[in-house]
Structure formats: C-alpha cells, structure tokens
Amino acid sequence: MPEAGLHRPDPHTVGIYESNAARWRDARTAEHRELARSIAAARAEGGLVADLGCGPGLHLSELAVDGAPVVALDVARAMLELIDPGLDTLAVRSDIATLPLAGGCLGAVWASKSYVHVQRQHLPLALWDLHRVCRVGAPAALRVFCGDQPDGPHAGDEFGSRNYTWWDEELLLGLYEGAGFSLQARQVVGEHAVVDVFHTLRRERTLADTVGPDMAVLLVGLNPSLHAADAGYGFAGPSNRFWRAAAASGLITRAHDPLRALLDDGVGMTDLVKRATARASEVDRAEYRRGADRLERLVDLLGPRVVCLVGLSGWRAARDPKARPGLQEQTLAGRPVYVMPNPSGLNTHITLEGLTGHLAEVRRLADRF
C-alpha cells in the first residue's frame, strides 16, 4: 500500500510502548479468551488469522487454529520481542493503518485497543485497508472507546500520556459501514468516562470508502454493483463512462484507481448506499435516506470542499424529489452539493462529452470553495 499522504503513528505514543513493553505485559492478562477463540473459529476459509496491534501477544494462543501461524502485527518492536517464541507466529512490525499485507490474505482479525490510536480523520482509510486485506465474510473484532471526550491523552493513563481517539458510536458505526463492514455483535467491556466496547464486524462483498482529510471533491455513487465490488473500484462496468469522463475533465490523473485519486488528486469516493447489488433498482428509497444521513456525518467529519452525487435518482430519493443536474440549494453539513447524471452506458440521455462537462464543473467549484 502506498505511504504518501497516509496516517503516521504518533511517535510519542509509540515511544511509550517501546519503553514500557515489559511493564505493560506484566500488568495485563488475556481477558477475552472466549471471544478471541470464537473469532478465530469463524475465520473465512483459506485466510490467516491476525492480531493487529498484538502487543506482547496475550491472545495469540487463542487465535491459533488448524496449525496455521497467526500474524502478529505491532508498531512497537519491543512488544514483538516479548511474544512467546513457542507460538507459531508471523511477526510484522507496522502501523495498523497501513498494513503491509496482501489483499484478501486474512480470514479473521483481532484488534484490541489498537485502532484507538489512529487519528480521527485517518480512520476511514485505515478501515479501507482492513477491508482490502480481509476476505469476504471474515470476522473482525475491534475494541474501541466511545464517549464525549476530546482526542488526546487520558487523564488516568498509568503509562503516561498516550494519545487516543474517542468516538461518537453512531458516527463510528457509519464509518464501519462505509468501509464495507457490517456490525454483527456489540459487547460492552466497561463504562466509566467512556464506553469500552468490542464491535464484532463482518467483511462484506462491497466497496470500501476511499476518503480522508483535505479532499477537494467527494464523489458519491448510488451503490456498488457486484461487479464493482469484486473489481475493487466503482463504476467498473464495461459500458460505464465515469472513468473516461473523469480523466478527460482533469478531475483525476489515473483511471480505475480510487486510492491514487484520493492521494494524488484529492478526490475521495463513497456510495450513498454501501450494499452491493446486481442493479441499482434493487435499492429502495428508505436505504437512500439512511445513506444520506451517513453521508452527512461523513462530510461533517472530513469537510470536503464539494460533494458530487453521481446519479440523480439517489439524491432525488434521499433529499430532493425535484432535483435537477447542477449545484443544489441543499447542502450536506454546510458543504455545497453538485448532482450529475448517471454515467452508466444504459443512460443514453447523456453523452460522454456531457458527463465530462459536469465533472469539469465540479473541479472548477472545488477550486472556488
């Protein structure tokens, strides 16, 4: 996975783990053995099990199944050095947000209090990367903190001043959905100043959002086709004209690559509805309305300069039945919204030149705002 423009682990927090690894290990036990075993037992066939942010490996023995090694990944070298050498592991030193793993190699994921250190606006792309490395159907248990607190150190942290991100749970669940995961179970571990909770997710057959901070444009499709979900990028149908129009308009510089569109061009991509279908007509009005609510929370979090809905029918179903192509009166989280026709080859009412003109106008709007 490319590194430029992506999340960087907080060096102060990493330093605390490097300096206090043995002390951290001695102060803790494997508290959630049963849940860890259930995650490993439910792994998608053919995939490895991984402990992402494994620390000294307290749950690695529970995650081992069928004699296969467990991927033990942590950003702190000192933590990896404390793993029991008798365990069959593949030790990987890496930031959890930029996984140096092959696509689809994981069949199950355990991540206990590790994504809590990913900075707020970078979590959606970290979850995109998790989606990338997981097989369809793979379970993932993420232990996170939810509560109304400012990001940063916790006043009661016995190891100093590690930096944490605290989440509004509704927003976080929307980010999981945007990343192509469905919530399967919720287990509260503790409730004090914040809610300490395990979210058990399932990697779905769909696309994951490629979004992040400082976007010039957020492009919003109607919903992924099954073909797009399997291809790994939106607008993947052979007759779809989106990528040709986007390149001709100057909005993007590389076709069929949503990650590079985000990192190189500042163009993020999501969908109004994340459920993949064979036809867009399978999505109902209620799904579009719920999707617009999720989209508004995402826009509020990331603040793109312009939001572009690629397909009139979704915006009409969700917010304005009388909408016409172009800049809308309604906004999303205070950001301007532009709506354009569907680039599907089935939409014969709009030419490639017309689509190109719409995307060129979106680019001009982004330069203005």
Residue, then its C-alpha position, 0 to 999 in steps of 0.5 A: m500500500p502506498e505511504a504518501g499522504l497516509h496516517r503516521p503513528d504518533p511517535h510519542t505514543v509509540g515511544i511509550y510502548e517501546s519503553n514500557a513493553a515489559r511493564w505493560r505485559d506484566a500488568r495485563t492478562a488475556e481477558h477475552r479468551e472466549l471471544a478471541r477463540s470464537i473469532a478465530a473459529a469463524r475465520a473465512e476459509g483459506g485466510l490467516v488469522a491476525d492480531l493487529g496491534c498484538g502487543p506482547g501477544l496475550h491472545l495469540s494462543e487463542l487465535a491459533v487454529d488448524g496449525a496455521p501461524v497467526v500474524a502478529l502485527d505491532v508498531a512497537r518492536a519491543m512488544l514483538e520481542l516479548i511474544d512467546p517464541g513457542l507460538d507459531t507466529l508471523a511477526v510484522r512490525s507496522d502501523i495498523a493503518t497501513l498494513p503491509l499485507a496482501g489483499g484478501c490474505l486474512g480470514a479473521v482479525w483481532a484488534s484490541k485497543s489498537y485502532v484507538h490510536v489512529q487519528r480521527q480523520h485517518l480512520p476511514l482509510a485505515l478501515w479501507d485497508l482492513h477491508r482490502v486485506c480481509r476476505v469476504g465474510a471474515p470476522a473482525a473484532l475491534r475494541v474501541f472507546c466511545g464517549d464525549q471526550p476530546d482526542g488526546p491523552h487520558a487523564g488516568d493513563e498509568f503509562g503516561s500520556r498516550n494519545y487516543t481517539w474517542w468516538d461518537e458510536e453512531l458516527l463510528l458505526g457509519l464509518y464501519e459501514g462505509a468501509g464495507f463492514s457490517l456490525q454483527a455483535r456489540q459487547v460492552v467491556g466497561e463504562h466509566a468516562v467512556v464506553d469500552v466496547f468490542h464491535t464484532l464486524r463482518r467483511e462484506r462483498t462491497l466497496a470500501d470508502t476511499v476518503g480522508p482529510d483535505m479532499a477537494v471533491l467527494l464523489v458519491g455513487l448510488n451503490p456498488s454493483l457486484h461487479a464493482a465490488d469484486a473489481g475493487y473500484g466503482f463504476a467498473g462496468p464495461s459500458n460505464r463512462f465515469w472513468r473516461a469522463a473523469a480523466a478527460s475533465g482533469l478531475i483525476t490523473r489515473a483511471h480505475d484507481p480510487l486510492r491514487a485519486l484520493l492521494d494524488d488528486g484529492v478526490g475521495m469516493t463513497d456510495l450513498v448506499k454501501r450494499a452491493t447489488a446486481r442493479a441499482s433498482e434493487v435499492d429502495r428509497a428508505e436505504y437512500r435516506r439512511g445513506a444520506d444521513r451517513l453521508e452527512r456525518l461523513v462530510d461533517l467529519l472530513g469537510p470536503r470542499v464539494v460533494c458530487l452525487v453521481g446519479l440523480s435518482g439517489w439524491r432525488a430519493a434521499r433529499d430532493p424529489k425535484a432535483r435537477p443536474g447542477l449545484q443544489e440549494q441543499t447542502l450536506a453539513g454546510r458543504p455545497v452539493y453538485v448532482m450529475p447524471n448517471p454515467s452508466g452506458l444504459n443512460t443514453h440521455i447523456t453523452l460522454e462529452g456531457l458527463t465530462g462537462h459536469l465533472a469539469e464543473v465540479r473541479r472548477l467549484a472545488d477550486r472556488f470553495 
